[in-house]
Each structure stands twice: as structure tokens, then as C-alpha cells.
Amino acid sequence: MVKSKFNFTKAALDSLPLPAMGKRATYSDAKTTGMQIRVTANGIKTFSVFRRIKGGQPERVTLGRYPDMGIEQARTQAALINAAIEGGANPAQAKRAHKAELTFADLFEEYLERHAKPTKLTWASDKQRYDQYVERPLGKIKLSKLTKARISEVHSRISRDGHPTVANRVLALISSALGRGVEWGRLTENPAKGIRRNKEQSRDNFINSDEMPRFFKAVGEEENTAVRDYVLLSLLTGARRANTLSMRWKDVSLKRREWRIALTKNGEPQTIPLGAEALEILTARKETAEKDAVFVFPGPGKNGHLAEPRKGWLRILKRAKLSDLRIHDLRRTFGSWQARTGASLAIIGKSLNHKHSQTTAIYARLDLDPVRQSMETATSAMLEAGGIKKIAKVVAIK
């Protein structure tokens, strides 16, 4: 015979016997005050909180059905309702507090405002992924009912559609938002933890020497000068996509030939030496820029700068007859050509602002002169492979 009070576990709840037709069996959780599960003859199992209020009658607050609501989620809600009751609220008030519980959409909005926007240059990409893949299946779900199974289904569906890497990124985004929710006291555990990611194959794409002539010619023929110069600077500096898009004139010193990035992906500021070719491009853009221009690549969007160069990038790839090449591969190309021209791993790491604990001390001891020399050597080699003596030859092509 099952005890009326025991520690709720999945195995125990799944094996509860059904009462006679027309009857209802009630069991109490030994771990959480007032938490019960009621079982009907049809096998419906419902969590609730049953409490006696000071000076009043016993009252019940329904939480949700098992297994749609997990045991730990029910315990979290029971704890919130218990806290409300102990603070003087009556069961009706406690139930309203339960109904007013945050949805995942509420949490994600808080995640954007409190974490992503202040700390991530890629927050707009996070918002785009949420809008495209997460809002419809998960947005309206209360946090207490957001189960691992629901999240796993989102990941599986994106994977089945042929986008396994995107599925991993979406899962990471969901997990990050839920992790912040735990930190902020919005929930007690992260249900996205433990979901298996898809296996990813690391990319090693970069522009080879035989492809350089076609690539530089295709870039030079790009009619959108902002896209053209953005692509060239991405290649000649090895900077990350988001940093280059949001490059500000106040962070560029043409005199010192440096570009200072205060916020990078790894959280560390970065100073990029500007080689002669990169300096030439920036000088030309400065001469034609508006007097009060903030961004090197201004755009009409709410961010004020160029946001998505994808269409121009695809035009360049088509003209160059290159495929399976992403904008991020320009950064990889720069590092690869540094290695090809004899740069040490420490120099490459310093150039690309990689953050590795075993080499951090080495990076800190390096000044910018050897970094600049290595970057200029790699640039010269790329231009030579492309049959270009000066970057002006590329920029001038119409």
C-alpha cells in the first residue's frame, strides 16, 4: 500500500495506483510543505498546494498536471505560493501570483535588456534567432511548465530541417537565458541543461592563393562601396564581423595607425594596428564621410551602422566563383596567411584577440610592433597572390 506522504520522484508518481471510479486519491510530498498530487480514476495527476490559512479554512491552489509540469517545477511554484501565504496573502492572492508567473518571452525580454544588450555585440542576432525559432513554440509557456522535453523538441525540429549548427546555437541561446533566470531568481533550475548538442565539424575555410586574384577582382567590382570597404577591412585586419560593422571614427586614430575596440566577444579590449592598406581605405572613407558621422559604415537601421552585408557578400562570391565561404572566413583567412608567412602562434593570437589561458601571459608581453609587421607581411602576401600592388587598384575598379 502506498503511503499518503512520501518524497515525490518520477518513479514513485508513475507507479501510483488508480483509485476506484468516481474516487480521487491524494498524496503529499514529504519534501515541500503543503504540496500534494491528486490522482483520478482516469489516471489524471494534478499538483496542488493545500494549506490552512491563519484564522481561516484550508484552501487549495492548483499548480498543474503531471507530467507536463515536472516535480521540481511544481516544487518551485509551491515554494513561491507558500512564501506568499506566509507573508500574509490569502490563497486567492497566492493563486493570482501563480497565474502572473513569467513566461519565457518575459524572461527573454529581461535577458535582452539586462544582459545581451549591455554585454554582447551580437545581441541583435540573439533577438533574430529568438524571433525566428523560439518565440512561437516556447514564448507563451510559463517558466514552471518549460520542460526539457519541450526545449529538446525545438532543437530536434531545427535539426530535422537540415540546420544542425543553427539548432545548437538556438539551444545555447535558450540555455543562456534560462541560466540568467536562475541567477536572477526567476526559476530554480535550467531545464535546457543536459540536452545533447549536434556534433559539429569545425570549419577551416579560407581564401587560397589561387583564389585571391578572383576574390580581389570581385571585391573591386562591388558597386556598394560600404560593402566593398567592409569586406576589405575585415580581411586586412582580421577583426570580428560585429566589431567591423560597428567601427566608430572616435575609436580610429589615423595618426597612430590604430583601431581601439573597447568591447570584443571575449570581453577583452583590443587595439588593432592598421597597415598601410587598411589606413588607405579608412582615409578615403573619412574624406567622404559626413562631418558628424559616428560610424565608419553608417546604415539606416536603428543601430546607425551597416547591419547585414549578406547580399553584397553573396554578389562578391558569385563574381569570384567561390562557394561555401562565410564572412567570418575572412578572419580565418587573415590568420592563415599570417601562419603561412611565418608568424608565431602568439603573434597570431595577439592579432586576432584570441583568449587562451596558456598564452595570455605571452600576449601581455607583446607590443604592437611585431604584430603590425606580421599583419603587414600577411597583407602583402595576400595582395601579391591577388596580383595587386596597391589596395587603390582594388578600390578603383568599377
N, C-alpha and C positions, 0 to 999 in steps of 0.2 A: 504494500500500500504506500502511495506517495505521501510524504509529509506535506502538511499545509504550508510550511515555511522552510525554504532551502535556498542555497546560493544558486541564482539563475545562471545556467550555462546553456549553450546551444544544444548540447546532447540531452540535457535534462528537459528542456522545453519541447524538443522534437519528440520525446518519448512519453509525454504526458498522456494519460488515458482520456478518452472522451466520456463525458457524463451521459446519463440516460437522456432520451429525447425529452425536450422541454425543460431540462435542467441546465445549470451553469456551475462549473467548478471554479473556485478561486484559490490562488496560491500567492503567498507573499515572498518577496525577495529578502533573504537574510542579510544582504549587504546594504540595501538602501531603505531608509525609513519610509514607510507608507507605500512603497512600490508593490504593485500586485500585477498578476496576469490572470485574466478570466478566460475560461475555455468553454465554448458552447458544444452542443451535441453535433453540430456540423463541422467541428474542427477549427472554428474561428478563434484565434487567440489575440486578446487585446490587452495592452499595457494600460495601467492607470495608477493614479496616486489616491489613496484612501486615507484621509486624515480627519481627526476631530479638532475643531476649532475651539479655542478657549471660550467657554460660556455658550457654545453652540452645539449643533448636531454634527455627526460625521458627514463628510462631504466627499464626493468622488470627482476627480479630474481625469478625463480620458486623454491618453497620450497618443496612441497609435497602434496599428495592428502589427503583430509579429508574423512573418519575418521581414516585412517591408521596413519596419523600424527595428534596428538592431538592439541588442541588450544594452550595450554601452551608451548608445544614443538615448535609449529610454532612461537609463540611469542619470544621464546628464540633464534631461528635461525634468526628471523627478527632483533632482537636486535644486534646480532653479525654482521649481514650484514650492518645494519645502522652504527654501530661503525666503520666498515671498510671503508664505504663510507665517513663518517665524518672525518676519518683520512686521506683522500685523495685518497683512492683506487677507481678505476672505477668499474662499475657493473660486468665486466668480472672477475676482480680480486676478487671481493666480492663473486662471484659465485664459483670460484675456492676454496676460503676459505671454502665455504659451503661444496663443494664436498670432501674437505680434512678433514672434521669433523671426530672425533674419533669414532671408532666402540666400541662395548662393549668389544671385545677382546683386543683392545688397552688400554681401561680403566683398565681391569682386570690385564694386564701385569704391568701397573703402580701401581695398588693396591698391587700386589705381592712384587714389588721391594721397594716401599716407605713405606708400612705398614706391610704386613704379614710377610715377611722375617725378618725384624728388631725386630718385637714385638711378634710374635706368634711362639711357638714351633711346632704348628700343621700346619704350612703353607704348608707343603708337602701334607697334607690331603686336604687342600683347593684346591690346584692345581689338585689333583686327582679327586675331585668332579667336578671341572670345566671341566676338560678334558672329563669325563665320561658323564656328564649330561647337561652341559651348552653350550659348545663350538659350537656344531652342530646347535642347534636351535636358539642361540642368538649371537654367536660370531661375525658374519659379519654385524649385524644390527647397523646402525648409532645410536648414543645416542639420537638424536632427534626423532627417529622413534621407540625407545624401549618403548612400551606401557605396561600399567598394564595388559592388556588382553594377550599379548604375554608371559609375565612372569608368569601369573596365569596359562596359559596352560602348561608350563613346570612343575610347581608344581602339577597340576592335573594329568598330564601324569605319573609322577613318583608315585603318589599316587595310580592311577589305576593299575599300575604294581605290587602293593602289598607292597610298601615301604613308608608308610606314614611318618615315622620318618625321613627317608633319605630325603624325599621331603621337610620337614620342614628345615632340615639342609642346603639343597641346596638353598632354598628360603632365609634363613638367610644370606648365603654367597653372593648371588646376591644383597640383600639389603645393606649389609655392603660395598660392592664395590661401589655401586651407592651412598651411603651416603658419602663415601670418595670423590667421584666425585663431589658431591655438595660442599663439603668443599673446594676442590681444584679449584672450578670454572669451572668444565668441563660441568656441567649442572645445571639447576636452581631448580629442584625438583627430588625427588626419587620416580619413578613410582612403586616401589615394596611396598611402604607403603600402608597399609590398606588391603593387601591380607590376607585372613583368613587362619591361620595355621590349620593343622590337630590336633585333640585332641590326646594328648599323655598320656599313662599310665606310671606313674613313676615306675621304677624298684626297687625291694627290694631284689634282689637275692644275696645270699651269701652262703658260704660253711658251712653246718651244722655239728654238732658233729659226727653224724653217717656217714657222707660222708668224713670226714677228713682222716681216715685210707686209703681208696681207693685213695684219691687225693694225699697224700704224697707218696704212693707206685707208683702211675703212674708218678709222677714228678721224683722220683728217678730212674725210668726205662728209662727216656728220654735220648737217646744217644747223642743228641746235647747238650753239656754242657753249651753253651751260653744261649740257650733257657731255660734249666733246672734252671740255676742260676738266670736268669732274672725273671722267674716266682716266684722263692723262695724269691728273694729280693723284688719283687712287693708285695708279701703277707706279708713279715716281716717288711716292712717299711710303707706300705700304700701309697707310692708315686704314683703320676700320671704316666700313661703309657709313655708319651713323655719324662718326666723327667728321668725315669729309663732307657729308651732306650739310651738317650744321656748323661748318667752319665760319668763324666770325673774324671780321677785319681787326678787331681790337686784340685778337689773340695772335695775329700775324705781325712779325717785325721784319719788314723788307730790309731794313738796315742791318740787323743782326743775322738775317737769313735763318729765322727760326719760327716755328709754329708751336705755340704752347696750348696743350689740351688739358683743361682742368679736370674734366671728368671722363674717364675711359671705362671700358667694360670691366676691367679687373679692379676698379676703384682707385687706381694709382694715377696721378697726373703724369703727363708725358710731354717732353719737348722734342719736336722733330726737326732736325736740321734740314734746311731747304737747299737742294742742289741748284746749280745754275739753271737747269731746265725748268724745274718747278718754280724757281724765282721768276723766270721769264714769263711763265703763264700767269702768275699772280700779279706781276707788274702790269701786264696788258689788261687784265681784268680790273685792276684798281683804276687805271686811266679812264675806263669807260663806265665805272660804277657811279651810282648816284652819290651825291656829296655826303648824305647822311645814311648811306647803306650800312646795315648791320651785318648781313651775311654775304659771304663770297659768292654763294649760289642762291640768290633770292628766289622765292617762289610765291604763288598766290594763296597757298594753303594757310591754315590757322597758325602753323609753326613759323611762317615767314620765310622758310627756305625750301629749296628743292626737296621734295619728299620721296618721289618714286621715279627713278630714271629707267625703269624696266623697258619701256617701249623703245627708248633711244638705244639702250644696250642691245636689245634684240635686233634693231636695224644694223648696228655695227657688226654683230655676229653674222648676220645674213650676208652682208657685203664681204666680210672676211672669210666666209665659208667655214666658219668654226661652229661646233656644236658642243653641247654638254659643258659649257663654260659659264660660271656664275661671276657676278661682280666681285664676290669675296675671293675668287681665284686670282684677281689682280694682286691682292695682298700676298697670296701664296706664291705667285709668280715672282714678285719682288724678292721675297726671302729665298726662293730657289736660285735666282740669279746671283744673289749675294753669296750663297754657298758655292755656286759654280765658279765664282771669281775669287774664291779663297778666303772668304770671311769666316771667322771663328763662330762657334755657336753662341758664345757670349755676346759678340757684336750683333749677330742676327737677333738674338733675344732682346737686346737693348733697342735696336731699331724698331722692332715690332711690338715693343712693350709687353712681352710675354712675362708672366709671373710664375716663376718656379722657385720653390724654397731653396733648392740646392744651388741655384745660381744667383740668387738675389744679392748676395754679398759681392759677387763679381761685378754685377751690373752697377751696383752703387759706386764702385771704384772707377768706373769708366767715365771719361769725359766725352764730349760730343765730337771732338776732332777725329778720332779713329772711326766713329760711327759715320760722320759726314763723308770721310774718304771712302769707306766701304760702300755707302749708298751711291756716291758719285761714280764709283767704279762699276757697280752693277748697272746704273743708268746708262753709262757709256757703252757697256757691252750690249744692252738691250737695243739701244739706238743703232749700234753698228750692225747687229743682226738684222735690224729692220731696214738697213740701207739708208739710215738717216744721220746726217752730220749734226744738224741743229734742230731743236724742237720747233723752231719757227717754220721749218719746212713742213711739219705736220699741221700746225695751226693754220698755215696759209693755204692749204689745199682746200678748194671749194668743190 
